[in-house]
Amino acid sequence: MELAAQQKQVIFGGMANIDDINRRGGWLLEETIPGSDLRRYFKVYELDEQQAIELARAYGATGRVRAVKELNIHEFTGDGMRPGDVKQHG
């Protein structure tokens, strides 16, 4: 591999491909606790909405969980997440 290509790989190796910029990645979910004003948010790296809700429940969500927004892949890879990962957000 030539030097310029190696340097490019080092510089951009950890970045997602620009072709993936609008690719779907998963969901931002909101958990509401009955009888409380408390709201928790979860980023779930899973394309299927129902499966994402199940993963949030397995992570510890006990209240009502609903999808708020579909997120693109960069919102997960930028946080070092992998498919199937759940992260409490905010």
C-alpha positions as CSV (number, residue, x, y, z in Angstrom):
1,M,0.0,0.0,0.0
2,E,1.4,3.4,-0.9
3,L,2.2,5.9,1.8
4,A,-0.7,8.3,0.9
5,A,-3.2,5.5,1.1
6,Q,-1.8,4.4,4.5
7,Q,-2.0,7.9,5.9
8,K,-5.6,8.2,4.7
9,Q,-6.4,4.9,6.3
10,V,-4.9,6.0,9.7
11,I,-6.6,9.4,9.6
12,F,-10.0,8.2,8.4
13,G,-9.9,4.6,9.6
14,G,-12.1,5.2,12.7
15,M,-14.6,7.3,10.8
16,A,-17.8,5.9,9.3
17,N,-18.0,5.9,5.5
18,I,-19.5,9.1,4.0
19,D,-21.8,6.9,1.9
20,D,-23.5,5.8,5.1
21,I,-24.3,9.3,6.2
22,N,-28.1,8.9,6.0
23,R,-28.3,5.2,6.7
24,R,-30.8,4.3,9.4
25,G,-29.2,3.0,12.6
26,G,-31.8,2.7,15.4
27,W,-34.1,4.6,17.8
28,L,-34.2,7.2,20.4
29,L,-36.7,5.9,23.0
30,E,-38.5,7.7,25.8
31,E,-39.5,6.0,29.0
32,T,-42.2,7.6,31.1
33,I,-42.9,6.4,34.7
34,P,-46.6,6.3,35.6
35,G,-47.4,8.7,38.4
36,S,-44.1,10.6,37.9
37,D,-42.8,13.5,35.8
38,L,-39.6,11.5,35.3
39,R,-38.6,10.7,31.8
40,R,-35.5,8.7,30.7
41,Y,-34.2,8.5,27.1
42,F,-32.4,5.6,25.5
43,K,-30.4,5.3,22.3
44,V,-30.9,1.8,20.9
45,Y,-28.8,0.6,18.0
46,E,-31.5,-1.6,16.5
47,L,-33.5,-1.0,13.3
48,D,-36.7,-2.8,14.3
49,E,-38.7,-0.5,16.6
50,Q,-40.3,-3.3,18.7
51,Q,-37.0,-5.1,19.2
52,A,-35.4,-1.8,20.2
53,I,-38.2,-1.4,22.9
54,E,-37.5,-4.9,24.1
55,L,-33.8,-4.2,24.3
56,A,-34.5,-1.0,26.4
57,R,-36.6,-3.1,28.8
58,A,-33.8,-5.6,29.1
59,Y,-31.5,-2.7,29.9
60,G,-33.7,-1.6,32.8
61,A,-36.6,0.5,31.4
62,T,-39.7,-0.4,33.5
63,G,-42.2,2.3,32.5
64,R,-44.0,3.0,29.3
65,V,-41.5,3.1,26.4
66,R,-42.2,4.7,23.1
67,A,-40.1,5.5,20.0
68,V,-39.5,9.3,19.7
69,K,-37.2,9.5,16.7
70,E,-35.3,7.3,14.3
71,L,-31.6,8.0,14.4
72,N,-28.9,7.6,11.7
73,I,-26.0,5.2,12.0
74,H,-23.5,8.0,12.9
75,E,-25.4,8.8,16.1
76,F,-24.4,5.3,17.3
77,T,-20.9,4.8,15.8
78,G,-19.9,8.2,17.0
79,D,-20.5,7.0,20.6
80,G,-18.6,3.7,20.0
81,M,-21.8,1.7,20.0
82,R,-22.3,-1.6,18.2
83,P,-25.5,-3.2,16.9
84,G,-27.7,-4.3,19.8
85,D,-26.2,-1.8,22.2
86,V,-28.4,0.4,24.5
87,K,-27.2,3.6,26.1
88,Q,-29.1,5.9,28.4
89,H,-29.2,9.3,26.8
90,G,-29.1,12.7,28.4
